[in-house]
Amino acid sequence: MSYVEGESRAQRVLFPEVLDDYITEDNLVRFIDAFVDGLEMEKLGFDRTAPKETGRPPYDPRDLLKLYIYGYLNRVRTGRRLERECQRNVELMWLMRKLRPDFKTITDFRKDNRKAFRGVFRQFVLLCKGLGLVGGELVAVDGSKFKAVNSGQRNFSEKKLEERLKKIDEKVERYLDEMERGDEQGKETEISAAELKQKIEKLKERKGRYEELLKELAASGQSQVSLTDPQSRAMALTPRGEVSYNVQTAVDRKYHLIVEQDDTNEGLDNHQLFTMAQKTKQMLGQDELQVVADMGYYNHEELKRCEEAGVTTYVSKPLVSKNTARGLFGKEKFVYEADGDCYRCPAKERLDFRFETQEGDKKFRYYWTNACPSCALKPQCTTDPRFHRIKRWEHEAVLEQIEQRVKANPLILKLRQQLVEHPFGTIKFWNDQRHFLMRGLEKVKAEFSLSTLAYDIKRALNIVGVKGLIAALN
């Protein structure tokens, strides 16, 4: 028995004369070609949509956009790798008509047209909506951290800078003691005096840089500074406080397509809900929308703004009461009675309104009862010797309405995980796009627009196929 044998390398092979013969009818490059050719590039904001009459002709922005869409669909994102693929990849030879732009041209295109990629993403979402792939009734909003082009060693907070300055002072003191000890003993130490002086000078130079950073940080009012990518931030809930950007997505219920996306350098999600909901409404052209998100998005003002804008929200309320943490009765154990403007405690006592305060831009009302000292449940209720005081926001009724809605629809919260978690997993691990290549918030937004566009194209291709998408374009 022998192995399967290949053909001789000296054998003459007659390749098809037409490059189109290599590309099947259901190859995704055919859709990329048709989709980009149908875009109004100038309206989307792309540069060089009308070439000048003099000088060297530029590359058509359509060709470079096709190249990037293909790259993000196939885990090829860097300019050098895309340049190499143009020279050896038959699909790209067909798509680019054998054009071979150099890596500088490729990377400059993404940098110079960073604001236009968002429009391309939206055009594809509108195409999917026209095909009936977007329901528009319920969307799930969530955020995830994507690593920035900035090492944790080049990100500093006030605390981190003060710790480093302290360590430098300790090292300098140790080196000076070592030099003094050598002088007293009249002999050279393990490190010569000249080397010790050189080390001290370098430490002092580094100390000067850290002190300048500390001054800049205090003047800027920011909590941290990044040196490589100034707009990136070290964020919680990442490995070792990784320097990242916080990306946001809104995923439609029907076919789990991403219908809106954004990037921010804020580490928390609790100021993103209204922005994402409003953008999604505008994107889908709807007056009303249902949005589900995890409790990280729970914010009084954000929820109020959503309800006023016609957005029906489903967000669980986190239990952050100090009493609950101590094992005592938290606010959730007290029932508000709107008719009497009072609360009922677990002992059925009435907590009446006492006074109102203005705290910042919010108004709060305070309630308590004088029956607390003699109540049998007081040890379980409060450690205050007088009474358990309840604080109520003036728009608390909105939050109570949302809380009742969540309790009445528990399956929607479970549905949230199915909708919005796996797109991040697909983009990060299947598409290998868990980190950004560019620096600055605007450029990062361009990258994520391409990442989400690639995710949506793959999903739509799995549902209707290449021919179905091309037919929709026509």
ABEGO torsion letter per residue (X at the ends): XBBBBBBBAABBBBBBABAAAABBAABAAAAAAAAAAABBAAAAGBBGABBBABEBBBBBAAAAAAAAAAAAAAGBABAAAAAAAAAABAAAAAAAGGBBBBAAAAAAAAAAAAAAAAAAAAAAAAAAAAAGABAGABBBBBBBBBBBBBBAAABBBAAAAAAAAAAAAAAAAAAAAAAAAAAAAGBBBABBAAAAAAAAAAAAAAAAAAAAAAAAAAAAGBABBBAABAABBBBBGBBGGBBBBBBBBBBBAAAGBBABBBBBABABAAAAAAAAAAAAAAAAGBABBBBBBBAAABBAAAAAAAAAAGBBBBBBBBBABAAAAAGBBBAAABBBBAAAGBBBBAAGBBBBBABBBBBEABBBBBBBBAAAAABAAAAAABABAABBBBBBBAAAAAAAAAAAAAAABAAAAAAAAAAAAAAAAAAAAAAGAABBABBEAAAAAAAAAAAAAAAAAAAAAAAAEAAAAAAAAX
